Amino acid sequence: MNSIPTITLNNGVAMPQIGFGVFQVPNDETEQAVLAALAAGYRSIDTAAVYGNEEGVGRALAASGLPREELFITSKAWIADLGREETLAAYETSLAKLGLDYLDLYLIHWPAPATDAYLESWKALEELLAAGRVRAIGVSNFLPEHLEKIVALGGSIPAVNQVEIHPALQQHDIQAANAEHGIATEAWSPLAQGAGLNDSAVLDAAASHGRTPAQVVLRWHLQQGRISIPKSVTPARMAENLNILDFELTGAQMAGIDALERDGRTGPHPATFNG
Ligand SMILES: NC(=O)c1ccc[n+]([C@@H]2O[C@H](COP(=O)([O-])OP(=O)(O)OC[C@H]3O[C@@H](n4cnc5c(N)ncnc54)[C@H](OP(=O)(O)O)[C@@H]3O)[C@@H](O)[C@H]2O)c1
């Protein structure tokens, strides 16, 4: 297997460009799913406190026997845990559930902009980073206006902004703001939860390369420089989703997928979602 490329984050930490997401995997099925993903070659796992499966992830990491330094583990502070003290406590809870003594990446899950509490959470993440408790800190679902408020604090710039991106919702404004600030863009629901695999631009590219539609969409993310974290509980799909390193979409095929933008949001809108 070709090794998974990495992105160098703005503090020098290397993050795998393809990871494994565990949203909606029940806790008691997560150990088996993550073990299968690790066996398939994934080393980056994306979980969150609100997914309720950090314990299952932790059991898999322990059972895998893989050295901790080969793994890249992300979790996220939920909206109920916004605020300095709350976020510091949430970090300890996540670590305990995962059975780890540090995370590679800790994210603020949503800005929940009805209050500015995410700014206090950001200061908490900076404290964790300064204390060497976490290797990188970032945000999720942040719009450019929320990024500007973080930048205006004058401290650390987020290493990552994890947002919904797939062919039907490309969020060019967020990607541009991320790039302007040196923030890596990470795509959640990179496959639109499986819904975006029937467009003719995707099907035609898949046919021309002898690949599956999911491989074409994940290759499109990769060629545009994003991190993506496809989820699957199906071992054959886990392997399929990693097996995208040995073909290249043409400029015309990339443009054809770019043209599928249709404001096809599947999740909540960050401007109005407050939990
Ligand atoms: N920060 C946030 O607010 C946020 C929000 C949502 C998600 N996320 C993260 O992003 C990760 C990925 O997003 P997601 O889970 O929403 O959706 P996704 O990865 O876009 O799609 C997952 C769905 O696609 C199916 N699938 C996977 N590989 C496939 C393939 N090769 N061919 C056909 N179907 C395939 C899966 O089915 P099976 O599992 O049945 O194989 C599952 O139903 C999450 O797990 C989570 O870690 C973050």
The ligand as a MOL file (V3000), in Angstrom:
LIG
                    3D

  0  0  0     0  0            999 V3000
M  V30 BEGIN CTAB
M  V30 COUNTS 48 52 0 0 0
M  V30 BEGIN ATOM
M  V30 1 N -17.3330 18.4000 12.7060 0
M  V30 2 C -18.5690 18.0750 12.4230 0
M  V30 3 O -19.5210 18.8030 12.7320 0
M  V30 4 C -18.8400 16.7790 11.7080 0
M  V30 5 C -20.1240 16.5040 11.2110 0
M  V30 6 C -20.3320 15.2970 10.5260 0
M  V30 7 C -19.2790 14.4220 10.3670 0
M  V30 8 N -18.0340 14.6990 10.8880 0 CHG=1
M  V30 9 C -16.8960 13.7570 10.7430 0
M  V30 10 O -16.7430 13.4250 9.3600 0
M  V30 11 C -16.7800 11.9990 9.2150 0
M  V30 12 C -17.3140 11.6160 7.8650 0
M  V30 13 O -18.6000 12.1650 7.6450 0
M  V30 14 P -19.9360 11.2910 7.6370 0
M  V30 15 O -19.7630 10.1040 8.4920 0
M  V30 16 O -21.0380 12.2300 7.9800 0 CHG=-1
M  V30 17 O -20.1550 10.9230 6.1210 0
M  V30 18 P -19.2750 10.3720 4.8660 0
M  V30 19 O -17.9420 9.9020 5.3070 0
M  V30 20 O -19.3910 11.4110 3.8070 0
M  V30 21 O -20.1590 9.1470 4.3760 0
M  V30 22 C -20.3620 8.0060 5.1750 0
M  V30 23 C -21.4510 7.1810 4.5080 0
M  V30 24 O -21.0110 6.7890 3.2060 0
M  V30 25 C -20.9860 5.3810 3.1120 0
M  V30 26 N -19.7590 5.0210 2.4010 0
M  V30 27 C -18.4970 5.0680 2.8770 0
M  V30 28 N -17.6220 4.6670 1.9440 0
M  V30 29 C -18.3480 4.3440 0.8470 0
M  V30 30 C -18.0070 3.8380 -0.4250 0
M  V30 31 N -16.7260 3.5910 -0.7470 0
M  V30 32 N -19.0030 3.6160 -1.3060 0
M  V30 33 C -20.2820 3.8570 -0.9870 0
M  V30 34 N -20.6760 4.3370 0.2060 0
M  V30 35 C -19.7060 4.5810 1.1300 0
M  V30 36 C -20.9860 4.8460 4.5320 0
M  V30 37 O -21.6390 3.5880 4.5900 0
M  V30 38 P -21.1980 2.3560 5.5510 0
M  V30 39 O -20.6630 2.9300 6.8230 0
M  V30 40 O -22.4850 1.6150 5.7280 0
M  V30 41 O -20.1720 1.5700 4.7880 0
M  V30 42 C -21.7920 5.9150 5.2570 0
M  V30 43 O -23.1760 5.6880 5.0910 0
M  V30 44 C -17.6650 11.5830 10.3910 0
M  V30 45 O -17.6040 10.2010 10.6560 0
M  V30 46 C -17.1200 12.4550 11.4930 0
M  V30 47 O -15.9010 11.9220 11.9940 0
M  V30 48 C -17.8130 15.8670 11.5370 0
M  V30 END ATOM
M  V30 BEGIN BOND
M  V30 1 1 1 2
M  V30 2 2 2 3
M  V30 3 1 2 4
M  V30 4 1 4 5
M  V30 5 2 4 48
M  V30 6 2 5 6
M  V30 7 1 6 7
M  V30 8 2 7 8
M  V30 9 1 8 9
M  V30 10 1 8 48
M  V30 11 1 9 10
M  V30 12 1 9 46
M  V30 13 1 10 11
M  V30 14 1 11 12
M  V30 15 1 11 44
M  V30 16 1 12 13
M  V30 17 1 13 14
M  V30 18 2 14 15
M  V30 19 1 14 16
M  V30 20 1 14 17
M  V30 21 1 17 18
M  V30 22 2 18 19
M  V30 23 1 18 20
M  V30 24 1 18 21
M  V30 25 1 21 22
M  V30 26 1 22 23
M  V30 27 1 23 24
M  V30 28 1 23 42
M  V30 29 1 24 25
M  V30 30 1 25 26
M  V30 31 1 25 36
M  V30 32 1 26 27
M  V30 33 1 26 35
M  V30 34 2 27 28
M  V30 35 1 28 29
M  V30 36 1 29 30
M  V30 37 2 29 35
M  V30 38 1 30 31
M  V30 39 2 30 32
M  V30 40 1 32 33
M  V30 41 2 33 34
M  V30 42 1 34 35
M  V30 43 1 36 37
M  V30 44 1 36 42
M  V30 45 1 37 38
M  V30 46 2 38 39
M  V30 47 1 38 40
M  V30 48 1 38 41
M  V30 49 1 42 43
M  V30 50 1 44 45
M  V30 51 1 44 46
M  V30 52 1 46 47
M  V30 END BOND
M  V30 END CTAB
M  END
